[in-house]
Amino acid sequence: MNTLANKIALVTGGASGIGRATAILFAQEGAAVAIVDINRELGQSTVNEIEGAGGKAIFVLCNVTSAVDCRTAVEETVAAFGRLDILFNNAGIIRRADVIDTTEDEWDRVMAVNVKSIFLMSKYAIPYMQKTGGGSIINTSSGWGLKGGGNAVSYCASKGAVTNMTRAMAIDHGPQKIRVNSVCPGDTDTPMLRNEAKQLGEPEDKFMAEAAERPLRRYAQPVEIAQAVLYLASDAASYVTGAALIVDGGGLA
């Protein structure tokens, strides 16, 4: 415990799924956490759970595709806790469709939430990290950021961008002692994954059974991805930057 003692973390998409699990784990490990999300009710619920266990957290309502909102989220985090050490760029959406059936608006929305948000949050967070001698940024990519997948062209494109954007950021900001890595989950039991079944018009139980078809014969739980993010955020990964950490039960093996 206390792996992140005295650290300040900001988690986008912190109201549910992997973001929520990571925010709670960060707090259990001693960090004060800013929960950044578009869903106030669920975001505040995450804060309440952290505070109920004796941790420190705030909720910041934020549309991560908005430069104004992202800058405000970073500023409110620093105002509340005095600094920013860890940025977990986790907010994301998926549209299950091929090129023909993906609309221009859907393409733009996926790229904005999954890629532009990382650019914006990092743009405003990095100067604060520089002032305090460094930090750790973790970006949520995907197994489909390393290989292609069916009927998810905008998502695959966005996650491929996240993976390589992470490498570029690691090169740019390593001299400032800011480590930048991505985590690449496989199918994880989140509301977003279960919504994919609806998008594809498949029975949820059939879809989830197919998601478990990997060497470990199951899909991940959010806390299992959170554990990998915790490693990348912590001093245990002090010499790790520019990496894409695959956490997928062997799906890409």
C-alpha positions in Angstrom: 0.0 0.0 0.0 1.0 3.7 -0.3 2.7 3.1 -3.6 1.5 6.6 -4.7 1.8 8.3 -1.3 1.6 12.1 -1.7 1.0 11.9 -5.4 -1.7 13.8 -7.2 -3.5 12.0 -10.1 -6.1 13.1 -12.7 -8.2 10.4 -14.3 -10.3 11.1 -17.4 -13.3 8.8 -17.8 -13.1 8.2 -14.1 -16.8 7.7 -13.6 -17.0 4.1 -14.7 -15.2 1.1 -16.1 -11.4 1.1 -16.1 -11.2 4.8 -15.1 -13.3 4.2 -12.0 -11.3 1.1 -11.0 -8.1 3.0 -11.5 -9.1 6.1 -9.6 -10.2 3.9 -6.6 -6.9 1.9 -6.8 -4.8 5.1 -7.0 -6.6 6.4 -3.9 -6.1 3.1 -2.0 -2.4 3.5 -2.9 -2.2 6.9 -1.3 -2.9 9.4 -4.2 -5.3 12.2 -4.1 -7.4 11.9 -7.3 -9.4 14.2 -9.6 -12.2 12.3 -11.3 -12.8 13.9 -14.6 -15.9 12.9 -16.6 -19.0 14.0 -18.4 -21.2 12.0 -16.1 -21.6 14.0 -12.9 -23.7 11.4 -11.0 -21.4 8.5 -11.6 -18.3 10.7 -11.2 -19.5 11.9 -7.8 -20.3 8.3 -6.8 -16.6 7.4 -7.5 -15.6 10.4 -5.3 -17.9 9.3 -2.5 -16.5 5.8 -2.6 -12.9 7.0 -2.3 -13.8 9.5 0.5 -15.8 6.8 2.3 -12.7 4.7 2.5 -10.6 7.6 3.8 -9.1 8.8 0.6 -9.0 12.2 -1.1 -10.8 13.0 -4.3 -12.7 15.7 -6.3 -15.0 15.5 -9.3 -14.6 17.8 -12.2 -17.2 17.9 -14.9 -15.4 17.9 -18.2 -16.0 17.4 -21.9 -12.6 16.1 -22.8 -12.9 17.2 -26.4 -13.1 20.9 -25.3 -9.8 22.8 -24.8 -11.5 25.1 -22.3 -12.8 22.2 -20.2 -9.5 20.3 -20.3 -7.6 23.4 -19.2 -10.1 24.0 -16.4 -9.9 20.4 -15.2 -6.1 20.6 -14.9 -6.3 24.0 -13.2 -9.0 22.8 -10.7 -6.9 19.7 -9.9 -3.8 21.8 -9.1 -5.9 24.4 -7.2 -7.4 21.6 -5.0 -4.2 19.6 -4.4 -1.3 21.9 -5.2 0.4 19.9 -8.0 -0.2 17.2 -10.6 2.0 14.1 -10.8 0.0 11.5 -12.8 -2.3 11.9 -15.7 -4.3 8.9 -16.8 -5.9 9.7 -20.2 -8.6 7.0 -20.2 -11.7 8.6 -21.6 -12.8 6.7 -24.8 -15.7 5.6 -26.9 -16.2 3.0 -29.7 -18.3 2.9 -32.8 -18.6 -0.6 -34.3 -18.8 -0.2 -38.0 -16.8 -0.4 -41.2 -15.8 2.6 -43.4 -19.0 2.5 -45.4 -21.3 2.5 -42.4 -19.3 5.0 -40.3 -20.6 8.5 -40.7 -18.3 11.5 -40.8 -19.7 12.8 -37.5 -19.1 9.4 -35.9 -15.5 9.3 -37.2 -14.9 12.8 -35.9 -16.4 12.0 -32.5 -14.3 8.9 -31.9 -11.1 10.7 -32.9 -12.0 13.6 -30.7 -12.7 11.6 -27.6 -10.0 9.0 -28.0 -7.1 11.1 -29.5 -7.8 14.8 -29.2 -8.5 14.5 -25.5 -5.1 13.1 -24.9 -3.5 16.0 -26.8 -5.5 18.6 -24.9 -5.2 17.1 -21.4 -1.4 16.5 -21.9 -1.0 20.0 -23.3 -2.3 21.6 -20.1 -0.9 19.0 -17.6 2.7 18.8 -18.8 3.7 22.4 -17.8 2.7 21.7 -14.2 4.6 18.5 -14.2 7.7 20.3 -15.5 7.5 22.8 -12.7 7.6 20.0 -10.1 10.3 17.9 -11.6 8.5 15.3 -13.7 5.5 13.0 -13.8 3.8 10.0 -15.4 1.3 10.0 -18.2 -0.6 6.9 -19.1 -2.8 6.7 -22.2 -5.4 4.1 -22.8 -4.8 2.4 -26.1 -6.1 -1.1 -27.0 -5.0 -4.4 -28.5 -6.7 -2.9 -31.5 -4.1 -0.1 -31.3 -1.5 -2.7 -32.3 -3.5 -4.8 -34.8 -6.7 -4.4 -36.8 -10.2 -5.5 -35.8 -13.4 -6.0 -37.6 -16.2 -3.5 -37.9 -14.3 -0.9 -35.8 -12.4 1.2 -38.2 -12.6 4.5 -36.4 -11.8 2.9 -33.1 -8.8 1.0 -34.5 -7.5 4.2 -36.2 -7.9 6.2 -33.0 -6.1 3.6 -30.8 -3.3 3.2 -33.4 -2.9 7.0 -33.1 -2.8 6.8 -29.3 -0.1 4.2 -29.3 2.3 6.1 -31.6 1.4 9.5 -30.1 2.5 8.0 -26.8 5.9 7.1 -28.2 6.3 10.6 -29.6 5.4 12.2 -26.3 7.9 10.0 -24.5 10.6 11.2 -26.8 9.7 14.9 -26.4 9.2 14.9 -22.6 11.7 12.4 -21.4 14.3 15.1 -20.8 11.9 16.7 -18.4 11.6 13.5 -16.4 8.0 12.9 -17.7 7.4 9.3 -18.6 4.7 8.6 -21.1 3.3 5.1 -21.7 0.2 3.4 -23.0 -1.8 0.5 -21.7 -3.4 -1.8 -24.3 -6.3 -3.7 -22.7 -8.1 -6.6 -24.3 -11.8 -7.0 -23.8 -12.7 -5.8 -20.3 -16.1 -6.1 -18.6 -17.2 -2.5 -18.8 -20.4 -0.8 -19.9 -18.6 0.2 -23.2 -17.8 -3.5 -24.0 -21.4 -4.6 -23.4 -22.7 -1.8 -25.5 -20.7 -3.2 -28.4 -23.1 -6.1 -28.5 -26.0 -3.8 -28.9 -24.2 -1.9 -31.7 -23.5 -5.1 -33.6 -27.0 -6.4 -33.0 -25.7 -9.5 -31.2 -27.1 -11.2 -28.0 -25.0 -9.9 -25.1 -24.3 -13.4 -23.7 -23.0 -14.6 -27.1 -20.8 -11.5 -27.5 -19.3 -11.8 -24.0 -18.6 -15.5 -24.6 -16.7 -14.6 -27.7 -14.8 -11.9 -25.8 -13.5 -14.6 -23.5 -12.0 -16.7 -26.4 -8.3 -16.1 -25.6 -5.6 -18.2 -23.8 -6.8 -17.3 -20.3 -10.3 -18.2 -21.4 -11.9 -15.1 -19.9 -12.2 -11.3 -20.4 -10.6 -8.9 -17.9 -12.1 -7.2 -14.9 -11.5 -3.4 -14.8 -9.3 -3.7 -11.7 -6.9 -6.0 -13.6 -6.2 -3.2 -16.1 -6.0 -0.7 -13.2 -3.2 -2.7 -11.7 -1.2 -2.3 -14.9 -1.9 1.4 -14.9 -0.8 1.6 -11.3 2.5 0.0 -12.3 3.1 2.5 -15.1 2.2 5.4 -12.8 4.5 4.3 -10.0 8.2 4.5 -9.3 8.4 0.7 -10.0 8.3 1.8 -13.7 10.9 4.5 -13.2 12.8 3.5 -16.3 9.8 2.6 -18.5 8.7 5.2 -21.1 7.4 5.0 -24.6 6.0 1.5 -23.9 2.7 -0.1 -24.9 1.9 -2.5 -22.1 -0.5 -5.3 -23.4 -3.0 -6.6 -20.8 -5.2 -8.9 -22.8 -5.1 -12.4 -21.4 -3.0 -13.5 -24.3 -5.3 -12.3 -27.0 -2.4 -11.0 -29.1 -0.1 -13.8 -28.3 
